Amino acid sequence: MGVENHTSLLNNINSPADLRKLKEEQLPQVCAELRNFIIESLSQNPGHFASSLGTVELTVALHYVFDTPTDKVVWDVGHQAYGHKIITGRRERFHTNRKLGGLKPFPSPDESEYDAFVAGHASNSISAALGLAVAAEKLQRDEKIVAVIGDGAMSGGLAFEGLNNVSSTPNNLLIILNDNNMSIDKSVGGMSQLLISMHSSHLYNKIRYKTARMLTKIGLLNQQRAKSLTRFNNGLKAMLFKQQNIFEGMCTRYFGPIDGHDVRELVRMLKLVKDMRGPKMLHIHTIKGKGYKPAEKNATLWHQPGLFDAETGERIVSNDKVPRFQDVFGETLLEIAQQNPNVVGITPAMPSGCSMNILGKEMPDRFFDVGIAEGHAVTFAAGLAKGGAMPFCNIYSSFMQRGYDNIIHDAALQRVNMVLCLDRAGIVGEDGPTHHGAFDLACLRPIPNITIASPYDEHELRRLMYTAQQPDMGTFVIRYPRGKGSLSDWRCPLEKIEVGKGRCIKDGDDIALLTLGPIGKKMQRVVEQASEQGISVAHYDMRFLKPIDQEILHAIGKKFNKIVTIEDACVTGGLGSAVVEFMAANDYTPTIRCIGIPDKFVEHGTTDELYKICGMDSDTVLDTIVKLK
């Protein structure tokens, strides 16, 4: 692949102030060195790859033109920001990125003063940056605020809510639209098509800028007149060039599109718009994976490629034949869809991430990628269900939080028959607190007309999916974790499970261990180790949080005076809370220990490391059982 390792300029850049000492003609070399540094680093320490390669020139130009950290850059979709981390004093520690105790996976103000806002989920940059811009104006601070939105984040509804408010609130915000026609998978929808076809006249913008400067200087252009002039100019431009775009229609000055990989042109444009009054948008075109041919050819595969050989581009893939839960989901969904003509699949911009691309490839007319729009995905699914379809809507657990009201108002309240599959439930590892699926059980359990289940293994996942699409099941939630399961022979007959029924995995006499989901499989060895120490543990796989198996709970309440619950979710409000509530309501008085994610945001690390920190690892659970005995 011919990756060169020259960092003569980059090695002397320990802050943006060092970058700004360089001559403008040196910036292309800085970009080349930064890109090579990212390639070499991520080949050995995996992370989000293609997105950050696409923003190298933008990162360098932003920190060269703006006085960061006094001026603030708000990144949207934080996996664009590795170059930003490296330029802002974290180059020497970048090898610790995503590791326990090391650099965080996404921008965070807790880590650096250069990180203006948390950027784990998509589409929040415009709203957050607008707040920062208005605050700076109100408090009379001389700060420039920039929002960088890209990787499909403009398809999210929050971005449009922010954009709408930008047009009606006095501000000097600069929005940079990093248009690479991609999210993680190929970007979809009308906004994508608009960005592909949009064009603008540099001469027009230059004339308009000079005219506005002149009118302001002679006192003829105040805030209100500026807004009126903007509307007039936008109408004139639409007439002259026979085109208009949504941004100018919302009274936001629009510039571009320009080449986002020409760092000197970026610097020129940023200097041009930096001091302009009022909201502005600079539209740049970039290539996801820029500068590394394998990533340019297949940006989706190289979004987060794992270990790879930087020289040859060969990815280092495990030969383990145990599939990931997401792949079992994808294959099973296709199998069910082949049997049930009403089944359709919906995902908010994650077809490959959740393996719904399997259905999309075989049955494209029954597959819908709605873009980064989780709330819309849920309501769209509810509408499909109301119209007679049988939707499987797959959303990452932490992303589901954005569709919470939609689940209540549009699905559960109407008792629609739909399946909500929550991928990446529980501790997800290196992606950290913005991505841990910690809260789904606690926030969904209080909702009426809803079923909540979690499979013990891949066979149970298949059976739950088959059960969920049966008639009159209502809104049916299935949660499962990131990564591999435990079965290489994961195919099994598709059989219906009785809703609300758990099962006893192993009988015992001393302590009842209640688990929900695949973490129960991990506890099998704990039960064996307890037995070796003379403690007889009865293990129950509850399967369903709602409706919970009251027959099992009554049997446990009558037999055991010591109970341990464990769930890969926040310990407050989930399985443990449900068991405590049941025992209290039915006058059982056992001693109960509830194990799960504690009441704090858990940082990043491997899942094993984080389970240990949370007290959810096998050794800690065994110690809890021994002490309880």
N, C-alpha and C positions, 0 to 999 in steps of 0.2 A: 504493500500500500504506500510505501515510501514516506512515512511520517517522519518529519525532521524534528529534532529536539533542540532548537535554538531559542534561548530565553534571555538574550543579552539585555533587552529593554525591560521585559516583564519582571526579571529578577530584581530590578531597582524600583519597581512600583509597589510601594507598601501602603499607599493610600491614593485617592483621586488627586490629591494635591501634587503628588509626584508625577502623575499622568499629565497634569496641566502644565508642567514645566517643559514638556516636550514640544518640538515643532510639529506643526500640522502634517508636514510631509512624512513624519515618522510614524503616524498612526496606523497606516496599513501594515507596517512591520509588527506593531504591538498586537494588532488583530490576528496576524498569522501566528505569533507566538502564543497568544491566549488560546486560539483554537487548538493548536498542537498540545498545549498543556492539558486542556480538557480531555482530548482524545486519549492521551497517555494515562492520565489519572483515572478515568472511568473504565479503561480497559482492565485495570487492576482492582479498582474499588467501585463496583457497579452502582449506577444511579440513573437519573433521567438524562439521556444522552442527546438525542436529535434536537430537542427544543432549544437547549442552550447553545448548540452549535449555530443555530439559526439567528441568534440574537447577539453574536459577538460584536459586530460592527456597531449595532445600536447601543450596546452597553458602553463601549469605548467612547462613542460620540456623546452620549448623555453625561458621562462623568467628566468629559473634556470641556463641555460647554457650560454645564450647570455647576454651581458652587455647592456640591454635596459635602456634608450632610445638612448644611443650612437649607439649601434647596432640597426638596424631597421627591424621590421617585417611588411610586407605588406600583409594584409588579402585580400583574394578574396572572394566574396560573404559574405558581412559583417555580415550576421546573424549567422556566426560561432563564432563571437568575443565577446559574452557576458562575458565569463570567463576572457578574456583579459581585458575588462573594469573593472571587479571586482578586478583583481589582481593589476591593475595599478592605484590604489588610488581613485577609484570611487565606492567602496563598499557601503559607507554610503549614497551616492546619487543614488544608483541603483534603488531605489523605484520610482524615478522620470523619469526613462527611458521611452522615447516616449511621455512624457507629455509636454505640453506647458511650455517652459522655463527650462525644465529638460534635462537629458542626451539625446544626439542625438540617433536615432535608429540604426545608423551604425557608424563605425570608421570615425573620422574626425579630421584632424590636428587643426581645430579651437577649438576643445574641449580639446585635450590632446597632449602633446609632445610625448606620446607613440604611437599615431596614425600617422603612417608615411604617409598614403595616404588615400583619400576617397575610401570607399568600399561599394557602393550602388548597382551598376550593376556588372555583372559577367565578368570574363575572362581578367581583366585588370592588374592583379597582376604581371605577369611575365614582361610585358612591363615596368610598372612603377618601379618595383624593379630593373630591368636592368638599367634603367636610373639613379636610386639612386646609384647603384653599380659602374657604370662608372664614375659618378660625384665624388664619394668618391675617386676613384683611381686617377682621373685627378687632384683633389685638394689635394691629398696626406693626406687624412683623414683616420685614422685607424678605419674603421667601417665595420662590417659584415652586409650583407643585406640578408634577407630571404623573399621569397615569399611563401605564403601558399595558394595553389589553391585546391579547392575541390567542393563538392556538384554539380558535373556535369559541372563545369565551364571549364573543359578541352575540352568540346565539342564545345566551342565557337571559331570562327575563329581567334579572336584577340590573344587568347592564343598561337595558332600555329605561328602566325606572330612574337610574342615575342620570342617563343622558337627557331624559325629559326634564329633570330638575335642574340640570346644568343650563338648559335653555331659559329657565325662568328665574334663576337666582344670580345676582351679580357676582361674578367671579372671573379670575384670570387663568383658569385651569387649561393646561395643555394635555390633550389626549393623544397618545400615539397608538394607532391601530397597526399592530404587527400582523399583516395579512399574509399567511403562508398557505391559505386554502386547506388548513388542517386543524384538527383538534388533536386527539390521539389517533383516531381513525380519520378517514377523509371527511372533511367538513361538509355538512349537508344543509339544505334549506334555502329559502329565498335570500337571506342575508348573504350566504356564501355566493350565490349567483350575482347579487348586486356588487359585491366586492371584486369578483372576477372581471365584470364588465365595466366597472367604474373608471373614468379617466378625467383628467383636469388640465387646464391650461396654465402653465407657469407664467406666461406673459400676463394673463388676466390677473392672477394673484399678485404679481409684482406691481401692476398698475393700481390695483385696489389698495394694496398696503401703503403705497406712497401717497395716494389720495387721502386715506384715513389719517396718516401722520400729519399731513398738511392741514386738514380740517381741525384736528385736535390742537395743533400748535397755535392756530389763530382763534381758538375758542369757540368754534362752530359745531364741535362734536362732543356732546356730553353722553352719559350712559344711555339715556332714553333715545336720543337722536341716533346713537350708534346702533341700537337695536333696530330702529326703523330703517336706517341705511342698510343694515345687514339684510333685512327682508327684501328691500328694493334691489340690492345687488344680486341676491340669490335668484330673484325672479328674472332679472336681466340676463344673468348667466344661463339660466335654464332656457331662455328664449334664444340666445346667441348660439349656444352649443347643443341645443336640442336634447338636453339631459339635465336631470336634477338628482341629487342623492338625499337620503334621509337625514344626514347630518346638517346640511345646509337648510333643509326644510325645518329643522329645529333650532335655527338661529345660531349654529355653531360654525365658525369659520373653518373652511376645509382647504387643505393643501395636499396635493399629491395626485396619484400615487408616485412615489419615487423608489429608486433601487435601494433596498435596505442593506445591501452588502457593499455599497460605495460609501466608505466611512467619511470621506472628505465632503461628499455631497450632503450626507446627513449632518455633518458639522455646520455646513453652510446654511442649511434649512433651519436647523435648531437655533442658530444665531439670529436668523431672520425673524422667527416667530417668538423668540424668548421673551422679549419685552412688550409684545403686543397686549393691549388691554382686551378683556373679554375672552370667552371660551374659544379654543382652537382645537382642530384635529389635524394631525399629520398622519397621512396614510402611507405606509411603506410596504413594499413587497419583499418578502424574504423566502428562502428555501429551508424547510426543516431538514436538519442534518447537513447543512451547507459545509463543504470542504472535506467531507468524508464520503466517498462514492457509495459504499454500501448503504449508508444512512440516507443519502439523497435518493437512491433507487427505491428504498422501502422504509420510509420514515416510521410507519406504524410498528414494524418489527423492531426498529432501532429506537423506539421511544424509551424503552428501558430494557436494553438487550442482555443484561447480566455480564459475566466475564467474557472477554474476547481478545483476540490477538490484534493489537493495534496495527501491526505491519501488514498482515494478510487479510484482516477483516473477518477471520473465522471465529464464529461464536462458540464458546465452550459450553456444550449442552450436556446435562446429566443423562445417563443411560437408564436411570430408574424407570421401571415400567409402571409404577403406581401413578395413576393419573391425578390431575388436579381436580378439586371439587367443581371448578368452573367448567372443565371439559366434560365431566359426567353430566352436569346440567345441560350443556349444549347438545350433546349426543342424545340425551333422554328427551329433551324438548323436541328434537327432530322426530324421534321415534313416536312420541305422543301425537305430534302434528300429523304424521302419516296415518294415524288411526282416527283422529278427530279433525274433521275438515273445518271446524269452527275455531281451532287454536291459531292464535297469531302471537308474534313476539314483538316486544317494544323495549328499547333501551335508549337512555339519554347519552349518546355519543360514545358508548363503550362496547360495541359489538365484538371486537376481538378480546377486550379485557374480560368480558363475561362469557365468551364463547358463543354468543348468539349469532355470530357470523356463520356458524355451521348451518343454522336454519336459513339465514340470509342467502347463502350460496345455493342451497337446494330448493328453497321456496321463496324467492325474492318478493313475490306478491303478497306474502304473509309475514313480512318482516318490516319493522318500522324503526329507523334511527331518527329520533326527534331532535338531535343536537343536545347541547348542554342545557337541559331544561327539565329538571327532575319533577317539579310541580306539574308542568304541562304533561309529562309522561304519565303521571298517575291519573290526571283528569281525562286525558285522551284514552287511557285504558278503560276508565270507568264509562266513558261514552261508548266505546266499542262494546263493552259488556252489556250496557243498557240496550244496545242495538242488536244483541244476539250473538256476538262473537265471544270467544273464550280467551281473553288476553293473559299472557304471561309477561309481566313487566319486571325487568331485572334492573335493579339499582344497587350500587354499593351502599352498604349500611350507613356509612357516615354521610353520603350524599343524599340518602333518603330524608335526612333531617330537613332538607329544603322543601320537601313535599308533604310535610306533616299535616298541614291544614287540608291539603287536597285529599289525603287518606281519610281524614275525618269527614269532611264536608261532601266530597264527591264520590267516595267509595262506601265507607262503612254506614253512613247515614241512609244511603239508598239500598243497602244490602245487595250491591251488585256482585255478580259472580266473576271474580278476577283473582289472579294469583300474583302476589308481590314477592319476588325472590330477592332476598337481601344478601348479595355476595359480600365478601370481605367483612363478615361479622366477627366481632371480638378483636383481640390484639392482632394487628397486621404486621408489626415489626418495624422495619427501617423507615417507613413513611411517617411515623410519628403521630402526635396527638390530633392533627387535623384529619387523619385517615383511620384511626382506630374505630372499629364499629362497636362502641361501648354502650350506646344509649338506646338502641332500638327496642330492647325488651321492656325497659322501664317506661318509655314514652308511648309504646303501643298497647301495653297491657290494660290501661284504663279505658280504652276505646271500646264501646259496645259493638256488637255485630261483627266481630273479627276473630279469626282463628290464628293462633301463633304456634308454630312448630319449628323444631330444629332436629335434623337427622343425626343419629349416632354414628353412621358411616355412609358410604356411597350407596349401598343397597337401600338403606332407609330414605336417602334423598330421592331415589327413583320412585319408591313407593309413595312418598309424600307428594311428589309432583303428579303422579298418576291419580292419587286420591283428590288432590286439590281441584282438578278439572272435571270432577264428577258433577252432575246437576245439583243445584241448590246448596252449594258449599259456601256461598257468600264470599266475602273478602278473606283470602287465605294467605297468610304470610309464612314463608319458609326462609329461615336464615342459616347460612353455612359459612365456614371460614375461608380465608385465603390459603392457597397452596394445596399441597398434596394430601390425600386421604390416607387410607391404610390398606386398601384392597387392590390387588392387581387384577383379580377376577371380578371386576365391578359390575358386569352385566348380570342381571337377574330378572326373573319374570316381573312384569308390572302388575302389582297386586294392590288392592285397596286396603288401607289401614283404617281401623275404627277411630274416628275423631275423638280426641279427649282421653284416649287410653294409653297409659304407659305400660311398662313391662319390668319384671324382676329379672335382672341379669344374673344375680347370684343371691341365694338366700343366706341369712345370718341371724345371729341372736343378740349381739352386744350393741352395735351401732348401725343406724340406717344412713347410707350414703346416697343422696339424691343428686343426679346430674342431669343436665340438659345439653344435648348436642354432642359434637365430636370430642369435646373435652372429657366426656364420660369414657371414651375408648382409652384415653390416656390414664384413666384412674384404675384400669384393670390390674396393673402391676401393683398399685398402692394397696388394693384389696388383698392381693396375694401376700404382699410384705406384712400387712397387718396380721394376717392369719399365721404367718411364720412367728410372730411375736405373741401369739395366743389370743388375738382379738378377732372375734367373728363379726365381719362386716357384711351386711346385706346391701347389695347395690341395685338401685332402681334407675332405669333410664326413663325419665318422665315423658320424653317425646314432645309433649304439648305443654306450653305455659298457659295457654288459654284455648279452650276450657281445660283446666288442670284436672288430673285424674283424682277425683275425690274418694273413689273406692280405695285406691292405693293409700292415699293420705290417711283415711280412717284406719286402715289396717296398720299403718306405721304408728299412728298416734296411740293405738291400743297396745301395741307390742313393745315399742321402744321408748325409752326415756332420754335417749341421746341421739341427736340427728345432726348430720353435716350436709350442707348443700354446696354445690359448686357450679358456677356458670361462667362462661367466657363473655362477660358483660358487666356493666357496673353493678356493684353489689346492692345498691339502693334501688328498690323498685322492681326487681326482677323475680327470679325463681325463689331466692331466699326469702324475700319479702312476702311472696305469695304463700309460702309454707308457714312462715311465722303468723301471718294473718289467719290462715286456716286453723292452725292449732289453737290460737287464742279464741277464735270464734266458736270452736267446738269443745272448749274446756279441757283440752289436752295440755299438759304442762311439761313437755320435754325440755331439756337443755339443747339449744340449737346454735350451731356455729355456721355462719354464712360466709362463703368464700367467693370472691369475684374481684373485678377491677375496683380498686378503692376510690373514694370520693376525691379524686384529683385527676388532672390531666397527665397521662402517662407519656413520657418522652419516647424517643426512638431507640432502637436497638434490635437485636434478634428476638424472635418470639420467645426462645428459651430464656434469654436474659430478662425479658420483661415479665414473663410468668414468675420468675424468681423474685423480682422486685415487688410484684403484686401479691406474693404469697400463694400463687396458683400452681406452682410446680409440684411435682410428685413428692419430693422430700418434705416440703413444708406441709402439704396436706397430710402426709403420713404422721408427721410430728403433731399436727392438730388432733388427729385421731387417737394417737397414743396418749396425749395429755388429757383428752376428754374421757378416756377409759378409766 
